[in-house]
Amino acid sequence: MALRRCHDCSNDISTSARRCPHCGWITHWEVVNFFVGVPIITLFVGIYIVFFDL
Ligand SMILES: [Zn+2]
């Protein structure tokens, strides 16, 4: 498990931690996953609907 530095308080936090345990800052991966994951899921659902004519 790797450690990374909190952008807000500069303490070490786990890369798998969703929030900094020191200050509650949300790790950027959660934000990245949201903004990347939601469009990709929407895209795949859209393709599925178009191709299989549901
Ligand atoms: Zn912090």
mmCIF file of the protein (N, C-alpha, C, O) and its ligand, coordinates in Angstrom:
data_MODEL
# 
_entry.id   MODEL 
# 
loop_
_entity.id 
_entity.type 
_entity.pdbx_number_of_molecules 
1 polymer     1 
2 non-polymer 1 
# 
_entity_poly.entity_id                      1 
_entity_poly.type                           'polypeptide(L)' 
_entity_poly.nstd_linkage                   no 
_entity_poly.nstd_monomer                   no 
_entity_poly.pdbx_seq_one_letter_code       MALRRCHDCSNDISTSARRCPHCGWITHWEVVNFFVGVPIITLFVGIYIVFFDL 
_entity_poly.pdbx_seq_one_letter_code_can   MALRRCHDCSNDISTSARRCPHCGWITHWEVVNFFVGVPIITLFVGIYIVFFDL 
_entity_poly.pdbx_strand_id                 A 
# 
loop_
_entity_poly_seq.entity_id 
_entity_poly_seq.num 
_entity_poly_seq.mon_id 
_entity_poly_seq.hetero 
1 1  MET n 
1 2  ALA n 
1 3  LEU n 
1 4  ARG n 
1 5  ARG n 
1 6  CYS n 
1 7  HIS n 
1 8  ASP n 
1 9  CYS n 
1 10 SER n 
1 11 ASN n 
1 12 ASP n 
1 13 ILE n 
1 14 SER n 
1 15 THR n 
1 16 SER n 
1 17 ALA n 
1 18 ARG n 
1 19 ARG n 
1 20 CYS n 
1 21 PRO n 
1 22 HIS n 
1 23 CYS n 
1 24 GLY n 
1 25 TRP n 
1 26 ILE n 
1 27 THR n 
1 28 HIS n 
1 29 TRP n 
1 30 GLU n 
1 31 VAL n 
1 32 VAL n 
1 33 ASN n 
1 34 PHE n 
1 35 PHE n 
1 36 VAL n 
1 37 GLY n 
1 38 VAL n 
1 39 PRO n 
1 40 ILE n 
1 41 ILE n 
1 42 THR n 
1 43 LEU n 
1 44 PHE n 
1 45 VAL n 
1 46 GLY n 
1 47 ILE n 
1 48 TYR n 
1 49 ILE n 
1 50 VAL n 
1 51 PHE n 
1 52 PHE n 
1 53 ASP n 
1 54 LEU n 
# 
loop_
_struct_asym.id 
_struct_asym.entity_id 
A 1 
B 2 
# 
loop_
_chem_comp.id 
_chem_comp.type 
_chem_comp.mon_nstd_flag 
ALA 'L-peptide linking' y 
ARG 'L-peptide linking' y 
ASN 'L-peptide linking' y 
ASP 'L-peptide linking' y 
CYS 'L-peptide linking' y 
GLU 'L-peptide linking' y 
GLY 'peptide linking'   y 
HIS 'L-peptide linking' y 
ILE 'L-peptide linking' y 
LEU 'L-peptide linking' y 
MET 'L-peptide linking' y 
PHE 'L-peptide linking' y 
PRO 'L-peptide linking' y 
SER 'L-peptide linking' y 
THR 'L-peptide linking' y 
TRP 'L-peptide linking' y 
TYR 'L-peptide linking' y 
VAL 'L-peptide linking' y 
ZN  non-polymer         . 
# 
_pdbx_entity_nonpoly.entity_id   2 
_pdbx_entity_nonpoly.name        ? 
_pdbx_entity_nonpoly.comp_id     ZN 
# 
_pdbx_nonpoly_scheme.asym_id         B 
_pdbx_nonpoly_scheme.entity_id       2 
_pdbx_nonpoly_scheme.mon_id          ZN 
_pdbx_nonpoly_scheme.ndb_seq_num     1 
_pdbx_nonpoly_scheme.pdb_seq_num     101 
_pdbx_nonpoly_scheme.auth_seq_num    101 
_pdbx_nonpoly_scheme.pdb_mon_id      ZN 
_pdbx_nonpoly_scheme.auth_mon_id     ZN 
_pdbx_nonpoly_scheme.pdb_strand_id   A 
_pdbx_nonpoly_scheme.pdb_ins_code    . 
# 
loop_
_atom_site.group_PDB 
_atom_site.id 
_atom_site.type_symbol 
_atom_site.label_atom_id 
_atom_site.label_alt_id 
_atom_site.label_comp_id 
_atom_site.label_asym_id 
_atom_site.label_entity_id 
_atom_site.label_seq_id 
_atom_site.pdbx_PDB_ins_code 
_atom_site.Cartn_x 
_atom_site.Cartn_y 
_atom_site.Cartn_z 
_atom_site.occupancy 
_atom_site.B_iso_or_equiv 
_atom_site.pdbx_formal_charge 
_atom_site.auth_seq_id 
_atom_site.auth_comp_id 
_atom_site.auth_asym_id 
_atom_site.auth_atom_id 
_atom_site.pdbx_PDB_model_num 
ATOM   1   N  N  . MET A 1 1  ? 0.847   -1.207 0.000   1.00 0.00 ? 1   MET A N  1 
ATOM   2   C  CA . MET A 1 1  ? 0.000   0.000  0.000   1.00 0.00 ? 1   MET A CA 1 
ATOM   3   C  C  . MET A 1 1  ? 0.876   1.248  0.000   1.00 0.00 ? 1   MET A C  1 
ATOM   4   O  O  . MET A 1 1  ? 1.701   1.436  0.894   1.00 0.00 ? 1   MET A O  1 
ATOM   5   N  N  . ALA A 1 2  ? 0.699   2.068  -0.969  1.00 0.00 ? 2   ALA A N  1 
ATOM   6   C  CA . ALA A 1 2  ? 1.536   3.254  -1.114  1.00 0.00 ? 2   ALA A CA 1 
ATOM   7   C  C  . ALA A 1 2  ? 0.940   4.434  -0.351  1.00 0.00 ? 2   ALA A C  1 
ATOM   8   O  O  . ALA A 1 2  ? -0.250  4.477  -0.040  1.00 0.00 ? 2   ALA A O  1 
ATOM   9   N  N  . LEU A 1 3  ? 1.807   5.370  -0.070  1.00 0.00 ? 3   LEU A N  1 
ATOM   10  C  CA . LEU A 1 3  ? 1.365   6.586  0.600   1.00 0.00 ? 3   LEU A CA 1 
ATOM   11  C  C  . LEU A 1 3  ? 1.519   7.770  -0.348  1.00 0.00 ? 3   LEU A C  1 
ATOM   12  O  O  . LEU A 1 3  ? 2.419   7.801  -1.188  1.00 0.00 ? 3   LEU A O  1 
ATOM   13  N  N  . ARG A 1 4  ? 0.657   8.705  -0.201  1.00 0.00 ? 4   ARG A N  1 
ATOM   14  C  CA . ARG A 1 4  ? 0.771   9.946  -0.970  1.00 0.00 ? 4   ARG A CA 1 
ATOM   15  C  C  . ARG A 1 4  ? 0.521   11.110 -0.023  1.00 0.00 ? 4   ARG A C  1 
ATOM   16  O  O  . ARG A 1 4  ? 0.029   10.940 1.093   1.00 0.00 ? 4   ARG A O  1 
ATOM   17  N  N  . ARG A 1 5  ? 0.870   12.277 -0.495  1.00 0.00 ? 5   ARG A N  1 
ATOM   18  C  CA . ARG A 1 5  ? 0.776   13.454 0.371   1.00 0.00 ? 5   ARG A CA 1 
ATOM   19  C  C  . ARG A 1 5  ? -0.547  14.171 0.144   1.00 0.00 ? 5   ARG A C  1 
ATOM   20  O  O  . ARG A 1 5  ? -0.969  14.414 -0.986  1.00 0.00 ? 5   ARG A O  1 
ATOM   21  N  N  . CYS A 1 6  ? -1.182  14.500 1.262   1.00 0.00 ? 6   CYS A N  1 
ATOM   22  C  CA . CYS A 1 6  ? -2.436  15.246 1.195   1.00 0.00 ? 6   CYS A CA 1 
ATOM   23  C  C  . CYS A 1 6  ? -2.169  16.647 0.643   1.00 0.00 ? 6   CYS A C  1 
ATOM   24  O  O  . CYS A 1 6  ? -1.228  17.319 1.066   1.00 0.00 ? 6   CYS A O  1 
ATOM   25  N  N  . HIS A 1 7  ? -2.987  17.073 -0.287  1.00 0.00 ? 7   HIS A N  1 
ATOM   26  C  CA . HIS A 1 7  ? -2.819  18.402 -0.883  1.00 0.00 ? 7   HIS A CA 1 
ATOM   27  C  C  . HIS A 1 7  ? -3.136  19.511 0.115   1.00 0.00 ? 7   HIS A C  1 
ATOM   28  O  O  . HIS A 1 7  ? -2.646  20.635 0.011   1.00 0.00 ? 7   HIS A O  1 
ATOM   29  N  N  . ASP A 1 8  ? -3.966  19.156 1.075   1.00 0.00 ? 8   ASP A N  1 
ATOM   30  C  CA . ASP A 1 8  ? -4.482  20.184 1.972   1.00 0.00 ? 8   ASP A CA 1 
ATOM   31  C  C  . ASP A 1 8  ? -3.608  20.370 3.205   1.00 0.00 ? 8   ASP A C  1 
ATOM   32  O  O  . ASP A 1 8  ? -3.253  21.498 3.550   1.00 0.00 ? 8   ASP A O  1 
ATOM   33  N  N  . CYS A 1 9  ? -3.256  19.264 3.876   1.00 0.00 ? 9   CYS A N  1 
ATOM   34  C  CA . CYS A 1 9  ? -2.533  19.370 5.142   1.00 0.00 ? 9   CYS A CA 1 
ATOM   35  C  C  . CYS A 1 9  ? -1.125  18.777 5.065   1.00 0.00 ? 9   CYS A C  1 
ATOM   36  O  O  . CYS A 1 9  ? -0.381  18.832 6.045   1.00 0.00 ? 9   CYS A O  1 
ATOM   37  N  N  . SER A 1 10 ? -0.748  18.206 3.907   1.00 0.00 ? 10  SER A N  1 
ATOM   38  C  CA . SER A 1 10 ? 0.599   17.677 3.653   1.00 0.00 ? 10  SER A CA 1 
ATOM   39  C  C  . SER A 1 10 ? 0.963   16.471 4.502   1.00 0.00 ? 10  SER A C  1 
ATOM   40  O  O  . SER A 1 10 ? 2.136   16.106 4.569   1.00 0.00 ? 10  SER A O  1 
ATOM   41  N  N  . ASN A 1 11 ? -0.014  15.837 5.157   1.00 0.00 ? 11  ASN A N  1 
ATOM   42  C  CA . ASN A 1 11 ? 0.247   14.586 5.857   1.00 0.00 ? 11  ASN A CA 1 
ATOM   43  C  C  . ASN A 1 11 ? 0.207   13.433 4.857   1.00 0.00 ? 11  ASN A C  1 
ATOM   44  O  O  . ASN A 1 11 ? -0.405  13.534 3.794   1.00 0.00 ? 11  ASN A O  1 
ATOM   45  N  N  . ASP A 1 12 ? 0.884   12.312 5.229   1.00 0.00 ? 12  ASP A N  1 
ATOM   46  C  CA . ASP A 1 12 ? 0.852   11.131 4.373   1.00 0.00 ? 12  ASP A CA 1 
ATOM   47  C  C  . ASP A 1 12 ? -0.478  10.407 4.544   1.00 0.00 ? 12  ASP A C  1 
ATOM   48  O  O  . ASP A 1 12 ? -0.927  10.156 5.662   1.00 0.00 ? 12  ASP A O  1 
ATOM   49  N  N  . ILE A 1 13 ? -1.096  10.078 3.417   1.00 0.00 ? 13  ILE A N  1 
ATOM   50  C  CA . ILE A 1 13 ? -2.347  9.320  3.452   1.00 0.00 ? 13  ILE A CA 1 
ATOM   51  C  C  . ILE A 1 13 ? -2.235  8.151  2.478   1.00 0.00 ? 13  ILE A C  1 
ATOM   52  O  O  . ILE A 1 13 ? -1.471  8.207  1.515   1.00 0.00 ? 13  ILE A O  1 
ATOM   53  N  N  . SER A 1 14 ? -2.987  7.109  2.731   1.00 0.00 ? 14  SER A N  1 
ATOM   54  C  CA . SER A 1 14 ? -2.980  5.938  1.866   1.00 0.00 ? 14  SER A CA 1 
ATOM   55  C  C  . SER A 1 14 ? -3.578  6.282  0.510   1.00 0.00 ? 14  SER A C  1 
ATOM   56  O  O  . SER A 1 14 ? -4.512  7.078  0.413   1.00 0.00 ? 14  SER A O  1 
ATOM   57  N  N  . THR A 1 15 ? -3.023  5.666  -0.545  1.00 0.00 ? 15  THR A N  1 
ATOM   58  C  CA . THR A 1 15 ? -3.576  5.886  -1.887  1.00 0.00 ? 15  THR A CA 1 
ATOM   59  C  C  . THR A 1 15 ? -4.983  5.306  -2.002  1.00 0.00 ? 15  THR A C  1 
ATOM   60  O  O  . THR A 1 15 ? -5.767  5.722  -2.855  1.00 0.00 ? 15  THR A O  1 
ATOM   61  N  N  . SER A 1 16 ? -5.296  4.336  -1.131  1.00 0.00 ? 16  SER A N  1 
ATOM   62  C  CA . SER A 1 16 ? -6.624  3.729  -1.189  1.00 0.00 ? 16  SER A CA 1 
ATOM   63  C  C  . SER A 1 16 ? -7.630  4.451  -0.303  1.00 0.00 ? 16  SER A C  1 
ATOM   64  O  O  . SER A 1 16 ? -8.824  4.155  -0.341  1.00 0.00 ? 16  SER A O  1 
ATOM   65  N  N  . ALA A 1 17 ? -7.142  5.405  0.497   1.00 0.00 ? 17  ALA A N  1 
ATOM   66  C  CA . ALA A 1 17 ? -8.047  6.152  1.366   1.00 0.00 ? 17  ALA A CA 1 
ATOM   67  C  C  . ALA A 1 17 ? -8.886  7.108  0.538   1.00 0.00 ? 17  ALA A C  1 
ATOM   68  O  O  . ALA A 1 17 ? -8.372  7.792  -0.347  1.00 0.00 ? 17  ALA A O  1 
ATOM   69  N  N  . ARG A 1 18 ? -10.143 7.152  0.822   1.00 0.00 ? 18  ARG A N  1 
ATOM   70  C  CA . ARG A 1 18 ? -11.021 8.032  0.056   1.00 0.00 ? 18  ARG A CA 1 
ATOM   71  C  C  . ARG A 1 18 ? -10.931 9.467  0.568   1.00 0.00 ? 18  ARG A C  1 
ATOM   72  O  O  . ARG A 1 18 ? -11.129 10.420 -0.186  1.00 0.00 ? 18  ARG A O  1 
ATOM   73  N  N  . ARG A 1 19 ? -10.634 9.606  1.839   1.00 0.00 ? 19  ARG A N  1 
ATOM   74  C  CA . ARG A 1 19 ? -10.485 10.934 2.412   1.00 0.00 ? 19  ARG A CA 1 
ATOM   75  C  C  . ARG A 1 19 ? -9.228  10.973 3.276   1.00 0.00 ? 19  ARG A C  1 
ATOM   76  O  O  . ARG A 1 19 ? -8.814  9.955  3.830   1.00 0.00 ? 19  ARG A O  1 
ATOM   77  N  N  . CYS A 1 20 ? -8.640  12.126 3.383   1.00 0.00 ? 20  CYS A N  1 
ATOM   78  C  CA . CYS A 1 20 ? -7.519  12.303 4.298   1.00 0.00 ? 20  CYS A CA 1 
ATOM   79  C  C  . CYS A 1 20 ? -8.015  12.132 5.730   1.00 0.00 ? 20  CYS A C  1 
ATOM   80  O  O  . CYS A 1 20 ? -8.962  12.808 6.134   1.00 0.00 ? 20  CYS A O  1 
ATOM   81  N  N  . PRO A 1 21 ? -7.382  11.225 6.523   1.00 0.00 ? 21  PRO A N  1 
ATOM   82  C  CA . PRO A 1 21 ? -7.810  11.020 7.907   1.00 0.00 ? 21  PRO A CA 1 
ATOM   83  C  C  . PRO A 1 21 ? -7.474  12.194 8.811   1.00 0.00 ? 21  PRO A C  1 
ATOM   84  O  O  . PRO A 1 21 ? -7.989  12.288 9.924   1.00 0.00 ? 21  PRO A O  1 
ATOM   85  N  N  . HIS A 1 22 ? -6.614  13.088 8.342   1.00 0.00 ? 22  HIS A N  1 
ATOM   86  C  CA . HIS A 1 22 ? -6.176  14.219 9.159   1.00 0.00 ? 22  HIS A CA 1 
ATOM   87  C  C  . HIS A 1 22 ? -7.093  15.432 9.010   1.00 0.00 ? 22  HIS A C  1 
ATOM   88  O  O  . HIS A 1 22 ? -7.439  16.084 9.995   1.00 0.00 ? 22  HIS A O  1 
ATOM   89  N  N  . CYS A 1 23 ? -7.483  15.725 7.768   1.00 0.00 ? 23  CYS A N  1 
ATOM   90  C  CA . CYS A 1 23 ? -8.252  16.950 7.548   1.00 0.00 ? 23  CYS A CA 1 
ATOM   91  C  C  . CYS A 1 23 ? -9.568  16.702 6.812   1.00 0.00 ? 23  CYS A C  1 
ATOM   92  O  O  . CYS A 1 23 ? -10.385 17.614 6.686   1.00 0.00 ? 23  CYS A O  1 
ATOM   93  N  N  . GLY A 1 24 ? -9.784  15.460 6.319   1.00 0.00 ? 24  GLY A N  1 
ATOM   94  C  CA . GLY A 1 24 ? -11.042 15.149 5.647   1.00 0.00 ? 24  GLY A CA 1 
ATOM   95  C  C  . GLY A 1 24 ? -11.064 15.516 4.182   1.00 0.00 ? 24  GLY A C  1 
ATOM   96  O  O  . GLY A 1 24 ? -12.107 15.434 3.533   1.00 0.00 ? 24  GLY A O  1 
ATOM   97  N  N  . TRP A 1 25 ? -9.912  15.925 3.649   1.00 0.00 ? 25  TRP A N  1 
ATOM   98  C  CA . TRP A 1 25 ? -9.828  16.280 2.234   1.00 0.00 ? 25  TRP A CA 1 
ATOM   99  C  C  . TRP A 1 25 ? -10.096 15.048 1.380   1.00 0.00 ? 25  TRP A C  1 
ATOM   100 O  O  . TRP A 1 25 ? -9.535  13.984 1.644   1.00 0.00 ? 25  TRP A O  1 
ATOM   101 N  N  . ILE A 1 26 ? -10.922 15.170 0.386   1.00 0.00 ? 26  ILE A N  1 
ATOM   102 C  CA . ILE A 1 26 ? -11.237 14.055 -0.499  1.00 0.00 ? 26  ILE A CA 1 
ATOM   103 C  C  . ILE A 1 26 ? -10.100 13.893 -1.483  1.00 0.00 ? 26  ILE A C  1 
ATOM   104 O  O  . ILE A 1 26 ? -9.714  14.843 -2.164  1.00 0.00 ? 26  ILE A O  1 
ATOM   105 N  N  . THR A 1 27 ? -9.558  12.672 -1.556  1.00 0.00 ? 27  THR A N  1 
ATOM   106 C  CA . THR A 1 27 ? -8.444  12.430 -2.474  1.00 0.00 ? 27  THR A CA 1 
ATOM   107 C  C  . THR A 1 27 ? -8.892  12.644 -3.904  1.00 0.00 ? 27  THR A C  1 
ATOM   108 O  O  . THR A 1 27 ? -10.045 12.389 -4.250  1.00 0.00 ? 27  THR A O  1 
ATOM   109 N  N  . HIS A 1 28 ? -7.975  13.113 -4.733  1.00 0.00 ? 28  HIS A N  1 
ATOM   110 C  CA . HIS A 1 28 ? -8.358  13.465 -6.099  1.00 0.00 ? 28  HIS A CA 1 
ATOM   111 C  C  . HIS A 1 28 ? -8.797  12.242 -6.887  1.00 0.00 ? 28  HIS A C  1 
ATOM   112 O  O  . HIS A 1 28 ? -9.514  12.379 -7.878  1.00 0.00 ? 28  HIS A O  1 
ATOM   113 N  N  . TRP A 1 29 ? -8.381  11.040 -6.468  1.00 0.00 ? 29  TRP A N  1 
ATOM   114 C  CA . TRP A 1 29 ? -8.773  9.842  -7.207  1.00 0.00 ? 29  TRP A CA 1 
ATOM   115 C  C  . TRP A 1 29 ? -10.276 9.636  -7.151  1.00 0.00 ? 29  TRP A C  1 
ATOM   116 O  O  . TRP A 1 29 ? -10.876 9.143  -8.106  1.00 0.00 ? 29  TRP A O  1 
ATOM   117 N  N  . GLU A 1 30 ? -10.872 10.007 -6.053  1.00 0.00 ? 30  GLU A N  1 
ATOM   118 C  CA . GLU A 1 30 ? -12.322 9.866  -5.951  1.00 0.00 ? 30  GLU A CA 1 
ATOM   119 C  C  . GLU A 1 30 ? -13.010 10.793 -6.958  1.00 0.00 ? 30  GLU A C  1 
ATOM   120 O  O  . GLU A 1 30 ? -13.995 10.419 -7.595  1.00 0.00 ? 30  GLU A O  1 
ATOM   121 N  N  . VAL A 1 31 ? -12.477 11.995 -7.086  1.00 0.00 ? 31  VAL A N  1 
ATOM   122 C  CA . VAL A 1 31 ? -13.037 12.962 -8.033  1.00 0.00 ? 31  VAL A CA 1 
ATOM   123 C  C  . VAL A 1 31 ? -12.783 12.494 -9.458  1.00 0.00 ? 31  VAL A C  1 
ATOM   124 O  O  . VAL A 1 31 ? -13.672 12.548 -10.309 1.00 0.00 ? 31  VAL A O  1 
ATOM   125 N  N  . VAL A 1 32 ? -11.538 12.026 -9.714  1.00 0.00 ? 32  VAL A N  1 
ATOM   126 C  CA . VAL A 1 32 ? -11.187 11.537 -11.056 1.00 0.00 ? 32  VAL A CA 1 
ATOM   127 C  C  . VAL A 1 32 ? -12.064 10.352 -11.425 1.00 0.00 ? 32  VAL A C  1 
ATOM   128 O  O  . VAL A 1 32 ? -12.588 10.285 -12.537 1.00 0.00 ? 32  VAL A O  1 
ATOM   129 N  N  . ASN A 1 33 ? -12.228 9.409  -10.486 1.00 0.00 ? 33  ASN A N  1 
ATOM   130 C  CA . ASN A 1 33 ? -13.055 8.240  -10.751 1.00 0.00 ? 33  ASN A CA 1 
ATOM   131 C  C  . ASN A 1 33 ? -14.486 8.638  -11.071 1.00 0.00 ? 33  ASN A C  1 
ATOM   132 O  O  . ASN A 1 33 ? -15.133 8.024  -11.919 1.00 0.00 ? 33  ASN A O  1 
ATOM   133 N  N  . PHE A 1 34 ? -14.969 9.650  -10.403 1.00 0.00 ? 34  PHE A N  1 
ATOM   134 C  CA . PHE A 1 34 ? -16.339 10.090 -10.644 1.00 0.00 ? 34  PHE A CA 1 
ATOM   135 C  C  . PHE A 1 34 ? -16.471 10.687 -12.037 1.00 0.00 ? 34  PHE A C  1 
ATOM   136 O  O  . PHE A 1 34 ? -17.374 10.326 -12.791 1.00 0.00 ? 34  PHE A O  1 
ATOM   137 N  N  . PHE A 1 35 ? -15.576 11.593 -12.375 1.00 0.00 ? 35  PHE A N  1 
ATOM   138 C  CA . PHE A 1 35 ? -15.693 12.300 -13.650 1.00 0.00 ? 35  PHE A CA 1 
ATOM   139 C  C  . PHE A 1 35 ? -15.304 11.432 -14.840 1.00 0.00 ? 35  PHE A C  1 
ATOM   140 O  O  . PHE A 1 35 ? -15.738 11.692 -15.962 1.00 0.00 ? 35  PHE A O  1 
ATOM   141 N  N  . VAL A 1 36 ? -14.489 10.399 -14.608 1.00 0.00 ? 36  VAL A N  1 
ATOM   142 C  CA . VAL A 1 36 ? -14.139 9.475  -15.683 1.00 0.00 ? 36  VAL A CA 1 
ATOM   143 C  C  . VAL A 1 36 ? -15.138 8.328  -15.726 1.00 0.00 ? 36  VAL A C  1 
ATOM   144 O  O  . VAL A 1 36 ? -15.574 7.920  -16.802 1.00 0.00 ? 36  VAL A O  1 
ATOM   145 N  N  . GLY A 1 37 ? -15.496 7.813  -14.574 1.00 0.00 ? 37  GLY A N  1 
ATOM   146 C  CA . GLY A 1 37 ? -16.336 6.626  -14.497 1.00 0.00 ? 37  GLY A CA 1 
ATOM   147 C  C  . GLY A 1 37 ? -17.757 6.856  -14.967 1.00 0.00 ? 37  GLY A C  1 
ATOM   148 O  O  . GLY A 1 37 ? -18.300 6.029  -15.700 1.00 0.00 ? 37  GLY A O  1 
ATOM   149 N  N  . VAL A 1 38 ? -18.368 7.945  -14.569 1.00 0.00 ? 38  VAL A N  1 
ATOM   150 C  CA . VAL A 1 38 ? -19.765 8.193  -14.924 1.00 0.00 ? 38  VAL A CA 1 
ATOM   151 C  C  . VAL A 1 38 ? -19.964 8.319  -16.439 1.00 0.00 ? 38  VAL A C  1 
ATOM   152 O  O  . VAL A 1 38 ? -20.866 7.674  -16.974 1.00 0.00 ? 38  VAL A O  1 
ATOM   153 N  N  . PRO A 1 39 ? -19.163 9.119  -17.153 1.00 0.00 ? 39  PRO A N  1 
ATOM   154 C  CA . PRO A 1 39 ? -19.329 9.190  -18.613 1.00 0.00 ? 39  PRO A CA 1 
ATOM   155 C  C  . PRO A 1 39 ? -19.070 7.855  -19.300 1.00 0.00 ? 39  PRO A C  1 
ATOM   156 O  O  . PRO A 1 39 ? -19.762 7.524  -20.263 1.00 0.00 ? 39  PRO A O  1 
ATOM   157 N  N  . ILE A 1 40 ? -18.093 7.078  -18.833 1.00 0.00 ? 40  ILE A N  1 
ATOM   158 C  CA . ILE A 1 40 ? -17.781 5.787  -19.448 1.00 0.00 ? 40  ILE A CA 1 
ATOM   159 C  C  . ILE A 1 40 ? -18.958 4.830  -19.267 1.00 0.00 ? 40  ILE A C  1 
ATOM   160 O  O  . ILE A 1 40 ? -19.352 4.144  -20.211 1.00 0.00 ? 40  ILE A O  1 
ATOM   161 N  N  . ILE A 1 41 ? -19.511 4.783  -18.071 1.00 0.00 ? 41  ILE A N  1 
ATOM   162 C  CA . ILE A 1 41 ? -20.668 3.924  -17.814 1.00 0.00 ? 41  ILE A CA 1 
ATOM   163 C  C  . ILE A 1 41 ? -21.843 4.365  -18.676 1.00 0.00 ? 41  ILE A C  1 
ATOM   164 O  O  . ILE A 1 41 ? -22.533 3.534  -19.267 1.00 0.00 ? 41  ILE A O  1 
ATOM   165 N  N  . THR A 1 42 ? -22.069 5.669  -18.748 1.00 0.00 ? 42  THR A N  1 
ATOM   166 C  CA . THR A 1 42 ? -23.151 6.209  -19.572 1.00 0.00 ? 42  THR A CA 1 
ATOM   167 C  C  . THR A 1 42 ? -22.939 5.856  -21.038 1.00 0.00 ? 42  THR A C  1 
ATOM   168 O  O  . THR A 1 42 ? -23.884 5.498  -21.743 1.00 0.00 ? 42  THR A O  1 
ATOM   169 N  N  . LEU A 1 43 ? -21.680 5.959  -21.497 1.00 0.00 ? 43  LEU A N  1 
ATOM   170 C  CA . LEU A 1 43 ? -21.344 5.637  -22.882 1.00 0.00 ? 43  LEU A CA 1 
ATOM   171 C  C  . LEU A 1 43 ? -21.639 4.175  -23.190 1.00 0.00 ? 43  LEU A C  1 
ATOM   172 O  O  . LEU A 1 43 ? -22.246 3.864  -24.214 1.00 0.00 ? 43  LEU A O  1 
ATOM   173 N  N  . PHE A 1 44 ? -21.208 3.273  -22.299 1.00 0.00 ? 44  PHE A N  1 
ATOM   174 C  CA . PHE A 1 44 ? -21.419 1.846  -22.534 1.00 0.00 ? 44  PHE A CA 1 
ATOM   175 C  C  . PHE A 1 44 ? -22.890 1.486  -22.497 1.00 0.00 ? 44  PHE A C  1 
ATOM   176 O  O  . PHE A 1 44 ? -23.355 0.677  -23.299 1.00 0.00 ? 44  PHE A O  1 
ATOM   177 N  N  . VAL A 1 45 ? -23.616 2.075  -21.582 1.00 0.00 ? 45  VAL A N  1 
ATOM   178 C  CA . VAL A 1 45 ? -25.058 1.828  -21.512 1.00 0.00 ? 45  VAL A CA 1 
ATOM   179 C  C  . VAL A 1 45 ? -25.724 2.333  -22.782 1.00 0.00 ? 45  VAL A C  1 
ATOM   180 O  O  . VAL A 1 45 ? -26.608 1.673  -23.327 1.00 0.00 ? 45  VAL A O  1 
ATOM   181 N  N  . GLY A 1 46 ? -25.297 3.513  -23.259 1.00 0.00 ? 46  GLY A N  1 
ATOM   182 C  CA . GLY A 1 46 ? -25.840 4.079  -24.481 1.00 0.00 ? 46  GLY A CA 1 
ATOM   183 C  C  . GLY A 1 46 ? -25.561 3.200  -25.681 1.00 0.00 ? 46  GLY A C  1 
ATOM   184 O  O  . GLY A 1 46 ? -26.454 2.967  -26.496 1.00 0.00 ? 46  GLY A O  1 
ATOM   185 N  N  . ILE A 1 47 ? -24.327 2.704  -25.807 1.00 0.00 ? 47  ILE A N  1 
ATOM   186 C  CA . ILE A 1 47 ? -23.952 1.809  -26.908 1.00 0.00 ? 47  ILE A CA 1 
ATOM   187 C  C  . ILE A 1 47 ? -24.781 0.531  -26.842 1.00 0.00 ? 47  ILE A C  1 
ATOM   188 O  O  . ILE A 1 47 ? -25.291 0.057  -27.857 1.00 0.00 ? 47  ILE A O  1 
ATOM   189 N  N  . TYR A 1 48 ? -24.908 -0.012 -25.658 1.00 0.00 ? 48  TYR A N  1 
ATOM   190 C  CA . TYR A 1 48 ? -25.675 -1.245 -25.463 1.00 0.00 ? 48  TYR A CA 1 
ATOM   191 C  C  . TYR A 1 48 ? -27.120 -1.059 -25.909 1.00 0.00 ? 48  TYR A C  1 
ATOM   192 O  O  . TYR A 1 48 ? -27.691 -1.910 -26.590 1.00 0.00 ? 48  TYR A O  1 
ATOM   193 N  N  . ILE A 1 49 ? -27.700 0.073  -25.512 1.00 0.00 ? 49  ILE A N  1 
ATOM   194 C  CA . ILE A 1 49 ? -29.098 0.350  -25.854 1.00 0.00 ? 49  ILE A CA 1 
ATOM   195 C  C  . ILE A 1 49 ? -29.248 0.504  -27.363 1.00 0.00 ? 49  ILE A C  1 
ATOM   196 O  O  . ILE A 1 49 ? -30.202 -0.010 -27.947 1.00 0.00 ? 49  ILE A O  1 
ATOM   197 N  N  . VAL A 1 50 ? -28.307 1.215  -28.002 1.00 0.00 ? 50  VAL A N  1 
ATOM   198 C  CA . VAL A 1 50 ? -28.394 1.459  -29.447 1.00 0.00 ? 50  VAL A CA 1 
ATOM   199 C  C  . VAL A 1 50 ? -28.218 0.145  -30.221 1.00 0.00 ? 50  VAL A C  1 
ATOM   200 O  O  . VAL A 1 50 ? -28.974 -0.140 -31.150 1.00 0.00 ? 50  VAL A O  1 
ATOM   201 N  N  . PHE A 1 51 ? -27.212 -0.653 -29.831 1.00 0.00 ? 51  PHE A N  1 
ATOM   202 C  CA . PHE A 1 51 ? -26.897 -1.859 -30.596 1.00 0.00 ? 51  PHE A CA 1 
ATOM   203 C  C  . PHE A 1 51 ? -27.923 -2.966 -30.386 1.00 0.00 ? 51  PHE A C  1 
ATOM   204 O  O  . PHE A 1 51 ? -28.206 -3.742 -31.299 1.00 0.00 ? 51  PHE A O  1 
ATOM   205 N  N  . PHE A 1 52 ? -28.481 -3.036 -29.172 1.00 0.00 ? 52  PHE A N  1 
ATOM   206 C  CA . PHE A 1 52 ? -29.394 -4.138 -28.885 1.00 0.00 ? 52  PHE A CA 1 
ATOM   207 C  C  . PHE A 1 52 ? -30.851 -3.662 -28.920 1.00 0.00 ? 52  PHE A C  1 
ATOM   208 O  O  . PHE A 1 52 ? -31.775 -4.429 -28.651 1.00 0.00 ? 52  PHE A O  1 
ATOM   209 N  N  . ASP A 1 53 ? -31.035 -2.372 -29.261 1.00 0.00 ? 53  ASP A N  1 
ATOM   210 C  CA . ASP A 1 53 ? -32.357 -1.813 -29.492 1.00 0.00 ? 53  ASP A CA 1 
ATOM   211 C  C  . ASP A 1 53 ? -33.332 -2.163 -28.372 1.00 0.00 ? 53  ASP A C  1 
ATOM   212 O  O  . ASP A 1 53 ? -34.403 -2.725 -28.600 1.00 0.00 ? 53  ASP A O  1 
ATOM   213 N  N  . LEU A 1 54 ? -32.920 -1.808 -27.145 1.00 0.00 ? 54  LEU A N  1 
ATOM   214 C  CA . LEU A 1 54 ? -33.780 -2.113 -25.997 1.00 0.00 ? 54  LEU A CA 1 
ATOM   215 C  C  . LEU A 1 54 ? -34.890 -1.082 -25.864 1.00 0.00 ? 54  LEU A C  1 
ATOM   216 O  O  . LEU A 1 54 ? -35.714 -1.175 -24.954 1.00 0.00 ? 54  LEU A O  1 
HETATM 217 ZN ZN . ZN  B 2 .  ? -5.161  16.271 4.843   1.00 0.00 2 101 ZN  A ZN 1 
# 
